[in-house]
């Protein structure tokens, strides 16, 4: 592993890639977008790394949810909750006019 960012974007060197059909390929340099990472095995020696200590502190400070999330689906979900059922699309309740 050359580099791994906090959003799990990873750069790897000297990779052995096995395709779904079983074909094996050797790759010199690979970049993997973080949103495509499904599973990663991390060596035990990184268990006490400072990077993971900071992450532990952040998780313990929050309640049951680990994060709000990002992207279009979160925005659509929040818009649906604001509007309620059967309401026209928009921002939900219109604020009162101040006079």
C-alpha positions as CSV (number, residue, x, y, z in Angstrom):
1,X,0.0,0.0,0.0
2,X,1.5,3.3,-1.1
3,X,-1.1,5.6,0.4
4,X,-4.6,5.4,1.9
5,X,-6.6,8.6,2.5
6,X,-9.3,9.2,5.2
7,X,-12.0,8.5,2.7
8,X,-10.4,5.1,1.8
9,X,-9.0,6.2,-1.6
10,X,-6.0,3.8,-1.9
11,X,-2.9,3.6,-4.0
12,X,-1.4,0.1,-4.2
13,X,1.8,-1.3,-5.8
14,X,2.7,-4.8,-7.1
15,X,-0.9,-6.1,-7.1
16,X,-2.0,-9.6,-8.0
17,X,-5.6,-9.2,-9.4
18,X,-7.9,-12.2,-9.8
19,X,-10.9,-11.7,-12.1
20,X,-14.3,-13.3,-11.5
21,X,-13.5,-15.9,-14.2
22,X,-10.3,-16.9,-12.3
23,X,-7.8,-15.1,-14.6
24,X,-4.8,-13.8,-12.6
25,X,-3.0,-10.6,-13.6
26,X,0.0,-8.7,-12.2
27,X,-0.5,-5.0,-11.9
28,X,2.3,-2.5,-11.2
29,X,0.2,0.4,-9.8
30,X,-3.5,0.6,-8.9
31,X,-5.8,3.4,-7.6
32,X,-9.0,2.4,-5.8
33,X,-11.7,4.9,-5.2
34,X,-12.8,4.8,-1.5
35,X,-16.5,4.4,-2.3
36,X,-15.8,1.1,-4.0
37,X,-13.9,-0.4,-1.0
38,X,-16.1,-3.2,0.5
39,X,-13.7,-5.1,2.6
40,X,-10.1,-4.6,3.7
41,X,-7.8,-6.7,5.9
42,X,-5.5,-4.5,8.0
43,X,-2.4,-6.0,9.6
44,X,-2.5,-6.4,13.4
45,X,0.5,-4.2,13.9
46,X,-1.7,-1.2,12.9
47,X,-4.1,-1.9,15.8
48,X,-2.4,0.7,18.0
49,X,-1.8,3.3,15.2
50,X,-2.5,6.9,16.2
51,X,-4.9,7.3,13.2
52,X,-7.3,4.7,14.6
53,X,-7.1,6.2,18.1
54,X,-8.5,9.5,16.8
55,X,-11.3,7.5,15.0
56,X,-12.1,5.7,18.2
57,X,-12.5,9.0,20.1
58,X,-14.8,10.3,17.4
59,X,-17.0,7.2,17.4
60,X,-17.3,7.1,21.3
61,X,-18.4,10.8,21.4
62,X,-21.3,10.1,19.1
63,X,-24.5,8.3,19.7
64,X,-25.7,5.2,17.9
65,X,-25.2,6.6,14.4
66,X,-21.7,6.8,13.1
67,X,-22.3,9.6,10.6
68,X,-24.9,11.5,8.7
69,X,-23.6,10.4,5.3
70,X,-23.2,12.3,2.1
71,X,-24.6,12.4,-1.4
72,X,-27.8,12.6,-3.2
73,X,-29.6,9.8,-1.3
74,X,-29.1,11.6,2.1
75,X,-30.4,14.9,0.6
76,X,-33.5,13.2,-0.8
77,X,-34.1,11.4,2.4
78,X,-34.0,14.6,4.5
79,X,-36.2,16.3,1.9
80,X,-38.8,13.5,2.2
81,X,-38.7,13.7,6.0
82,X,-39.2,17.5,6.0
83,X,-42.1,17.4,3.6
84,X,-44.0,14.6,5.4
85,X,-46.4,12.2,3.6
86,X,-48.7,13.6,1.0
87,X,-47.3,17.1,1.0
88,X,-46.2,18.7,-2.2
89,X,-42.5,18.6,-2.9
90,X,-40.4,21.4,-1.4
91,X,-38.9,22.5,1.8
92,X,-41.8,21.4,4.1
93,X,-43.4,23.9,6.3
94,X,-43.4,27.5,5.1
95,X,-42.2,29.9,7.8
96,X,-44.6,32.6,9.0
97,X,-44.3,36.1,7.5
98,X,-42.9,38.6,10.0
99,X,-44.6,42.0,10.0
